[in-house]
């Protein structure tokens, strides 16, 4: 991936990941939204009513080989889009979302540190997969690949992880992408949570209210094993 020169921007927002006292949700979730619920994982979030939610095979995530077989996963996006849209993020002009919940393999969990929950993957100039630590990017403020818009540490009720929003260049002839994501681990059960929405920069601006609704409504209740 060719680097796209952009000044680093920092605009850290407070992001609340609250726990629900009781998991009670309505079928509608309000006039303009409905809920996506994983009852065994005590997790739910809202998506706009005009969006479709499709259950997908968690094992299809080749970058999630550290999870035990049969992870739970859903794809969510404006109506008419199919999960295969995730294979071509750069050309999509609407938000593409995914949620993934599964148990980490024991051998992988033992080495799963906090950096694993915030690292930003990218392809370097030699075509090799590399990673950036957003904390380093914020400190340098001169990165030519990534702009960090928000980074918040989450530690609550046995959960640890990060809410991260960043922009990353995709090449000289394609628009940058914005990723908004929350990654968490519940250490008591080695459970991994990923919630992510990806969009082009203009698309992210156009759909900012919908994307904020998704992440601000996210609830993960893990206050007991």
DRENTORKOL-644726 format. One record per residue: x, y, z of N, C-alpha, C in turn. Coordinates in steps of 0.02 Angstrom, whole numbers, padded with zeros to 5 digits, always signed. Layout:
BEGIN
XYZXYZXYZ...
This chain:
BEGIN
+00042-00059+00000+00000+00000+00000+00044+00061+00000+00035+00105-00048+00073+00167-00049+00049+00213+00005+00097+00246+00036+00078+00291+00091+00045+00354+00064-00004+00379+00099-00037+00441+00081-00018+00493+00133+00011+00547+00112+00036+00597+00159-00022+00637+00187-00034+00631+00251-00086+00670+00284-00062+00691+00352-00077+00752+00374-00059+00772+00441-00098+00732+00492-00066+00714+00547-00099+00676+00598-00147+00720+00637-00209+00698+00644-00259+00735+00681-00277+00698+00744-00287+00734+00799-00304+00703+00862-00368+00736+00887-00420+00696+00895-00483+00721+00921-00514+00666+00963-00490+00658+01023-00511+00602+01065-00579+00618+01095-00628+00573+01083-00695+00580+01110-00703+00531+01167-00743+00550+01216-00761+00503+01268-00810+00453+01240-00797+00390+01251-00839+00336+01226-00859+00293+01285-00922+00290+01300-00945+00253+01358-00964+00182+01338-00934+00134+01371-00953+00064+01361-00983+00042+01428-01048+00052+01435-01080+00038+01498-01103-00034+01502-01113-00059+01562-01142-00124+01572-01216-00117+01586-01255-00166+01562-01327-00164+01572-01344-00203+01635-01386-00176+01677-01406-00210+01738-01447-00272+01721-01490-00265+01672-01530-00322+01648-01533-00316+01573-01526-00372+01538-01528-00370+01465-01600-00372+01442-01631-00314+01437-01699-00308+01413-01699-00263+01352-01716-00290+01294-01716-00249+01233-01782-00260+01197-01805-00208+01165-01866-00214+01126-01849-00236+01055-01900-00259+01020-01889-00281+00951-01872-00224+00906-01893-00163+00923-01883-00107+00877-01821-00067+00894-01807-00057+00959-01749-00018+00977-01757+00056+00962-01819+00080+00956-01830+00149+00940-01859+00156+00871-01880+00217+00855-01915+00228+00792-01870+00219+00731-01805+00230+00739-01761+00229+00680-01706+00176+00685-01711+00131+00733-01658+00081+00741-01686+00016+00768-01645-00036+00764-01663-00100+00795-01600-00131+00823-01609-00180+00867-01552-00208+00904-01524-00270+00869-01458-00277+00877-01424-00340+00862-01403-00368+00930-01424-00430+00944-01415-00458+01011-01379-00526+01008-01330-00535+01051-01301-00601+01064-01313-00615+01137-01365-00653+01152-01385-00664+01221-01333-00702+01261-01304-00757+01236-01254-00793+01276-01195-00749+01296-01176-00703+01252-01119-00658+01266-01141-00595+01301-01206-00589+01316-01234-00530+01351-01214-00465+01316-01224-00464+01251-01200-00409+01209-01255-00386+01163-01261-00320+01155-01308-00293+01105-01286-00224+01083-01311-00204+01024-01299-00137+00998-01354-00122+00947-01364-00058+00933-01414-00036+00885-01384-00027+00816-01425-00040+00765-01409-00020+00697-01470+00014+00667-01462+00057+00617-01520+00090+00587-01570+00040+00559-01634+00058+00561-01686+00013+00535-01677-00001+00461-01647+00046+00425-01638+00037+00353-01578-00007+00337-01546-00035+00387-01489-00079+00375-01509-00152+00383-01475-00195+00346-01484-00267+00353-01431-00295+00400-01449-00348+00435-01402-00384+00478-01401-00457+00455-01342-00482+00439-01335-00550+00412-01286-00590+00454-01309-00648+00479-01263-00691+00516-01214-00723+00466-01151-00723+00484-01099-00751+00441-01057-00801+00480-01016-00837+00445-00974-00888+00475-00912-00856+00505-00907-00858+00571-00849-00828+00603-00784-00860+00583-00786-00924+00563-00724-00958+00541-00699-00930+00475-00740-00891+00439-00720-00864+00375-00670-00807+00383-00662-00781+00444-00615-00727+00456-00545-00758+00462-00509-00757+00408-00443-00789+00408-00394-00755+00456-00406-00692+00471-00362-00657+00518-00382-00670+00590-00432-00713+00600-00455-00729+00668-00441-00802+00685-00383-00826+00661-00367-00896+00672-00352-00910+00746-00347-00858+00787-00334-00869+00858-00398-00886+00897-00455-00887+00863-00518-00903+00897-00536-00977+00891-00569-01002+00943-00595-01069+00942-00648-01074+00887-00655-01133+00858-00703-01145+00804-00774-01121+00822-00810-01099+00772-00881-01078+00779-00891-01012+00816-00849-00964+00801-00859-00897+00829-00923-00867+00800-00956-00824+00839-01017-00790+00817-00998-00727+00779-01030-00716+00722-01013-00657+00682-01074-00633+00643-01081-00567+00636-01134-00538+00595-01105-00483+00553-01135-00474+00494-01119-00419+00449-01179-00372+00449-01166-00306+00453-01221-00258+00451-01202-00199+00407-01251-00177+00367-01239-00124+00318-01306-00102+00290-01308-00045+00254-01370-00025+00222-01399-00080+00178-01465-00080+00172-01501-00135+00138-01472-00148+00068-01472-00212+00051-01451-00233-00015-01379-00256-00020-01339-00241+00031-01269-00262+00029-01260-00331+00060-01215-00369+00031-01200-00436+00055-01131-00438+00089-01119-00488+00131-01055-00492+00167-00994-00492+00123-01001-00514+00060-00941-00515+00017-00916-00445+00001-00955-00394+00018-00932-00325+00010-00870-00311+00053-00861-00350+00107-00804-00341+00151-00738-00355+00116-00740-00390+00060-00679-00406+00023-00654-00348-00019-00694-00295-00025-00674-00238-00067-00695-00173-00031-00664-00160+00025-00683-00102+00065-00671-00036+00029-00619-00033-00011-00599+00031-00041-00652+00059-00087-00689+00017-00122-00737+00042-00171-00806+00055-00142-00817+00035-00080-00884+00043-00050-00895+00116-00031-00953+00143-00048-00970+00212-00032-01019+00216+00027-01032+00159+00060-01075+00157+00119-01039+00119+00174-01060+00127+00237-01025+00092+00291-01035+00017+00288-00983-00019+00306-00985-00092+00310-00965-00111+00381-01009-00148+00416-00996-00164+00485-00991-00239+00498-00954-00256+00549-00948-00326+00569-00941-00330+00645-00972-00380+00674-00963-00396+00745-00941-00468+00750-00892-00481+00792-00864-00548+00799-00853-00562+00873-00878-00618+00897-00870-00638+00967-00850-00711+00969-00796-00726+01004-00773-00795+01008-00723-00804+01064-00706-00866+01077-00659-00883+01130-00590-00892+01100-00540-00861+01133-00471-00864+01108-00440-00932+01126-00405-00961+01079-00369-01023+01092-00319-01012+01149-00311-01063+01192-00269-01055+01251-00199-01032+01235-00167-01063+01186-00100-01045+01169-00093-00973+01145-00143-00948+01110-00142-00879+01087-00159-00830+01143-00204-00850+01187-00224-00805+01242-00164-00788+01286-00120-00836+01298-00063-00825+01342-00018-00768+01317-00019-00754+01253+00023-00700+01225-00019-00642+01199-00082-00638+01218-00127-00586+01192-00124-00525+01237-00079-00478+01222-00071-00419+01264-00114-00362+01239-00109-00305+01273-00151-00248+01255-00134-00221+01186-00071-00226+01166-00052-00202+01099-00090-00240+01045-00105-00303+01057-00143-00343+01008-00213-00315+00997-00238-00278+01046-00306-00251+01042-00308-00181+01011-00251-00150+01002-00251-00082+00973-00208-00076+00911-00168-00126+00894-00122-00121+00837-00161-00111+00772-00134-00069+00728-00165-00054+00664-00125-00089+00609-00156-00137+00573-00121-00172+00519-00119-00130+00455-00065-00136+00418-00061-00102+00353-00009-00139+00311-00008-00125+00246+00041-00154+00201+00095-00103+00188+00158-00121+00202+00212-00072+00193+00232-00067+00120+00283-00026+00107+00303-00013+00038+00332-00074+00003+00351-00125+00041+00377-00186+00011+00323-00238+00000+00261-00221+00020+00206-00268+00012+00197-00315+00071+00234-00303+00125+00230-00346+00183+00181-00318+00234+00147-00363+00270+00102-00342+00323+00142-00315+00381+00122-00257+00406+00156-00225+00462+00103-00196+00509+00125-00172+00566+00078-00147+00616+00104-00081+00645+00056-00037+00661+00072+00025+00695+00037+00026+00762+00072+00051+00812+00041+00062+00878+00013+00133+00877-00053+00141+00885-00082+00209+00882-00054+00255+00936-00031+00228+00991+00000+00270+01043+00063+00302+01015+00103+00263+00979+00163+00291+00948+00146+00344+00896+00093+00332+00857+00071+00380+00807+00052+00446+00840+00015+00442+00895-00006+00502+00930+00054+00541+00957+00105+00505+00980+00164+00538+01008+00207+00570+00955+00212+00537+00896+00254+00564+00842+00220+00621+00806+00157+00613+00792+00117+00662+00755+00146+00679+00686+00182+00632+00657+00210+00644+00590+00203+00583+00545+00155+00540+00561+00148+00478+00523+00118+00493+00455+00143+00460+00403+00118+00473+00335+00071+00419+00311+00049+00375+00356+00003+00322+00337-00064+00329+00372-00061+00346+00436-00121+00343+00478-00134+00410+00513-00198+00428+00518-00220+00483+00560-00263+00453+00616-00247+00470+00677-00286+00445+00734-00338+00498+00753-00402+00479+00752-00456+00524+00771-00479+00513+00842-00467+00455+00870-00488+00443+00938-00460+00377+00963-00437+00376+01026-00412+00315+01057-00430+00318+01131-00467+00268+01154-00486+00266+01224-00476+00197+01252-00444+00194+01309-00436+00131+01345-00500+00113+01381-00520+00049+01377-00580+00025+01411-00560-00028+01462-00575-00017+01524-00565-00066+01577-00625-00063+01622-00667-00114+01619-00729-00113+01658-00755-00184+01666-00773-00202+01727-00807-00266+01741-00771-00326+01711-00705-00326+01716-00667-00382+01690-00649-00378+01617-00675-00327+01583-00659-00315+01512-00598-00270+01506-00559-00281+01455-00505-00235+01438-00502-00228+01362-00484-00169+01340-00479-00159+01268-00477-00086+01250-00496-00071+01187-00490-00003+01160-00547+00013+01113-00568+00076+01115-00607+00105+01061-00559+00147+01020-00556+00133+00955-00508+00166+00911-00541+00188+00847-00530+00250+00828-00553+00276+00764-00493+00305+00727-00482+00282+00666-00424+00306+00629-00437+00307+00554-00398+00347+00519-00399+00350+00446-00334+00320+00420-00339+00281+00366-00278+00250+00339-00278+00257+00263-00221+00274+00235-00214+00280+00163-00218+00212+00129-00246+00210+00069-00253+00148+00032-00215+00148-00034-00187+00205-00054-00150+00208-00116-00157+00276-00148-00116+00292-00198-00117+00358-00228-00180+00373-00269-00215+00321-00291-00274+00331-00334-00339+00310-00302-00338+00295-00238-00399+00273-00203-00407+00313-00139-00469+00323-00117-00480+00365-00058-00459+00330+00006-00439+00368+00056-00424+00338+00121-00487+00308+00152-00477+00261+00197-00531+00230+00234-00529+00252+00307-00588+00256+00337-00593+00268+00409-00618+00205+00442-00585+00184+00495-00605+00127+00535-00627+00153+00604-00686+00131+00625-00708+00143+00694-00719+00075+00725-00685+00061+00779-00688-00007+00805-00680-00008+00881-00709-00059+00911-00698-00076+00981-00675-00148+00984-00618-00160+01016-00593-00228+01028-00586-00238+01103-00612-00296+01126-00612-00310+01198-00593-00383+01210-00568-00395+01270-00559-00463+01296-00590-00466+01365-00626-00521+01378-00649-00536+01446-00604-00593+01471-00558-00575+01516-00505-00622+01534-00531-00684+01571-00586-00678+01607-00611-00735+01646-00629-00795+01602-00653-00780+01541-00673-00835+01496-00634-00834+01430-00584-00790+01425-00543-00784+01364-00587-00766+01304-00639-00726+01315-00685-00707+01261-00660-00644+01226-00661-00646+01160-00638-00590+01118-00699-00558+01085-00700-00492+01083-00754-00454+01053-00724-00404+01003-00752-00403+00943-00734-00353+00892-00797-00323+00864-00800-00257+00864-00855-00220+00832-00822-00167+00788-00836-00169+00722-00799-00125+00676-00845-00101+00620-00837-00038+00602-00869-00008+00544-00815+00025+00502-00817+00013+00436-00767+00040+00391-00803+00080+00336-00772+00136+00316-00805+00180+00268-00753+00226+00237-00765+00249+00175-00723+00302+00146-00733+00366+00187-00686+00412+00180-00688+00473+00220-00753+00512+00211-00774+00524+00149-00836+00561+00138-00896+00522+00163-00895+00457+00151-00949+00414+00176-00953+00417+00251-00896+00418+00284-00896+00420+00357-00928+00485+00382-00915+00539+00348-00946+00602+00366-01021+00600+00354-01042+00571+00298-01113+00568+00281-01152+00524+00330-01121+00471+00355-01155+00423+00399-01133+00429+00472-01104+00485+00490-01075+00491+00558-01126+00479+00613-01188+00503+00603-01239+00493+00655-01255+00419+00664-01263+00383+00609-01278+00311+00613-01220+00273+00646-01159+00291+00629-01101+00255+00657-01095+00270+00731-01106+00333+00750-01104+00349+00822-01157+00312+00860-01217+00305+00830-01271+00268+00864-01251+00196+00878-01218+00165+00830-01196+00095+00839-01150+00089+00899-01098+00130+00901-01048+00122+00953-01070+00149+01021-01110+00202+01020-01134+00229+01084-01186+00184+01116-01218+00141+01076-01269+00096+01103-01240+00028+01124-01177+00016+01109-01146-00048+01122-01143-00063+01197-01168-00122+01216-01166-00143+01285-01139-00215+01288-01090-00225+01332-01062-00291+01345-01063-00301+01420-01105-00346+01444-01110-00357+01516-01069-00418+01535-01012-00406+01566-00968-00461+01586-00947-00450+01659-00995-00441+01703-00978-00426+01772-00976-00489+01815-00982-00548+01783-00975-00611+01820-00953-00665+01771-00917-00716+01794-00893-00768+01748-00951-00805+01716
